Structure formats: C-alpha cells, structure tokens
C-alpha cells in the first residue's frame, strides 16, 4: 500500500507521520469508501489533514484510534460490520 509520509525534524530527532487517502483509509478500516464519505459528512470521522489541492488525508494515528474505539459512532458501525 502506498501512503504519504510527512517528516518533521526537531532537536530531539525525526518524527514520521503517515497519511492515507480516503480509499486507503477505507481499506484499512474494512469499510467502503462510500461509508467513509458518509462518516465525514455526518461528522463522525473527519480527516485530520488536507493536501494543498483540498484532498482529504487520514493519519495513521487517526486510523488506529478509530480501530480502538476512540470514535464512538465509528466503533459502533465497525462492530456492526463484524457481526
């Protein structure tokens, strides 16, 4: 899977943040892109970043939080898919 990587350099070292396209984020969460768009429109799961061209990007950390239930409405939807 191809993803976007942003590097920050600081005095303490280098930080790496991975960003995923909506298609990639949907695949990581096991939902359709349409579901991800619906969540965004409903305000349940809004991308943390956008490119200069206005394209949505989800951080790896945001996807992990969603998988572990930090977005209550998303977790409920994900649980429904598992049944």
LUMGU-996946 format. One record per residue (C-alpha): residue number from 1; residue in three letters; x, y, z. Coordinates in steps of 0.25 Angstrom, whole numbers. Layout:
! residues N
<i:NUM	aa:ALA	x:X	y:Y	z:Z> .
...
***
This chain:
! residues 83
<i:1	aa:UNK	x:0	y:0	z:0> .
<i:2	aa:UNK	x:5	y:14	z:-4> .
<i:3	aa:UNK	x:3	y:25	z:6> .
<i:4	aa:UNK	x:8	y:39	z:8> .
<i:5	aa:UNK	x:19	y:41	z:18> .
<i:6	aa:UNK	x:22	y:54	z:25> .
<i:7	aa:UNK	x:35	y:56	z:32> .
<i:8	aa:UNK	x:38	y:66	z:44> .
<i:9	aa:UNK	x:52	y:69	z:49> .
<i:10	aa:UNK	x:54	y:74	z:63> .
<i:11	aa:UNK	x:65	y:75	z:72> .
<i:12	aa:UNK	x:61	y:62	z:79> .
<i:13	aa:UNK	x:61	y:54	z:66> .
<i:14	aa:UNK	x:52	y:51	z:54> .
<i:15	aa:UNK	x:37	y:49	z:54> .
<i:16	aa:UNK	x:29	y:42	z:43> .
<i:17	aa:UNK	x:14	y:43	z:41> .
<i:18	aa:UNK	x:7	y:34	z:30> .
<i:19	aa:UNK	x:-5	y:40	z:23> .
<i:20	aa:UNK	x:-15	y:31	z:16> .
<i:21	aa:UNK	x:-24	y:35	z:4> .
<i:22	aa:UNK	x:-39	y:32	z:7> .
<i:23	aa:UNK	x:-38	y:19	z:-2> .
<i:24	aa:UNK	x:-26	y:14	z:7> .
<i:25	aa:UNK	x:-33	y:18	z:20> .
<i:26	aa:UNK	x:-46	y:11	z:16> .
<i:27	aa:UNK	x:-38	y:-2	z:13> .
<i:28	aa:UNK	x:-30	y:-1	z:26> .
<i:29	aa:UNK	x:-43	y:0	z:34> .
<i:30	aa:UNK	x:-50	y:-10	z:25> .
<i:31	aa:UNK	x:-61	y:-2	z:20> .
<i:32	aa:UNK	x:-65	y:4	z:7> .
<i:33	aa:UNK	x:-60	y:18	z:2> .
<i:34	aa:UNK	x:-75	y:22	z:2> .
<i:35	aa:UNK	x:-76	y:18	z:17> .
<i:36	aa:UNK	x:-64	y:27	z:20> .
<i:37	aa:UNK	x:-70	y:38	z:12> .
<i:38	aa:UNK	x:-83	y:37	z:19> .
<i:39	aa:UNK	x:-76	y:37	z:33> .
<i:40	aa:UNK	x:-69	y:50	z:28> .
<i:41	aa:UNK	x:-82	y:57	z:24> .
<i:42	aa:UNK	x:-89	y:53	z:37> .
<i:43	aa:UNK	x:-77	y:58	z:45> .
<i:44	aa:UNK	x:-74	y:44	z:51> .
<i:45	aa:UNK	x:-60	y:43	z:45> .
<i:46	aa:UNK	x:-54	y:55	z:39> .
<i:47	aa:UNK	x:-40	y:55	z:32> .
<i:48	aa:UNK	x:-29	y:61	z:41> .
<i:49	aa:UNK	x:-22	y:67	z:28> .
<i:50	aa:UNK	x:-24	y:72	z:14> .
<i:51	aa:UNK	x:-14	y:74	z:3> .
<i:52	aa:UNK	x:-11	y:87	z:-3> .
<i:53	aa:UNK	x:-21	y:83	z:-14> .
<i:54	aa:UNK	x:-32	y:80	z:-4> .
<i:55	aa:UNK	x:-31	y:65	z:-4> .
<i:56	aa:UNK	x:-34	y:58	z:10> .
<i:57	aa:UNK	x:-24	y:51	z:17> .
<i:58	aa:UNK	x:-25	y:42	z:29> .
<i:59	aa:UNK	x:-13	y:40	z:39> .
<i:60	aa:UNK	x:-9	y:26	z:43> .
<i:61	aa:UNK	x:-11	y:30	z:57> .
<i:62	aa:UNK	x:-25	y:34	z:54> .
<i:63	aa:UNK	x:-28	y:21	z:47> .
<i:64	aa:UNK	x:-22	y:14	z:59> .
<i:65	aa:UNK	x:-31	y:22	z:69> .
<i:66	aa:UNK	x:-43	y:18	z:60> .
<i:67	aa:UNK	x:-40	y:3	z:61> .
<i:68	aa:UNK	x:-38	y:4	z:76> .
<i:69	aa:UNK	x:-52	y:11	z:79> .
<i:70	aa:UNK	x:-48	y:26	z:81> .
<i:71	aa:UNK	x:-58	y:30	z:71> .
<i:72	aa:UNK	x:-71	y:25	z:78> .
<i:73	aa:UNK	x:-80	y:25	z:65> .
<i:74	aa:UNK	x:-70	y:19	z:56> .
<i:75	aa:UNK	x:-67	y:8	z:66> .
<i:76	aa:UNK	x:-82	y:5	z:67> .
<i:77	aa:UNK	x:-82	y:4	z:51> .
<i:78	aa:UNK	x:-70	y:-5	z:51> .
<i:79	aa:UNK	x:-76	y:-14	z:61> .
<i:80	aa:UNK	x:-88	y:-16	z:53> .
<i:81	aa:UNK	x:-79	y:-20	z:41> .
<i:82	aa:UNK	x:-73	y:-31	z:49> .
<i:83	aa:UNK	x:-86	y:-38	z:53> .
***
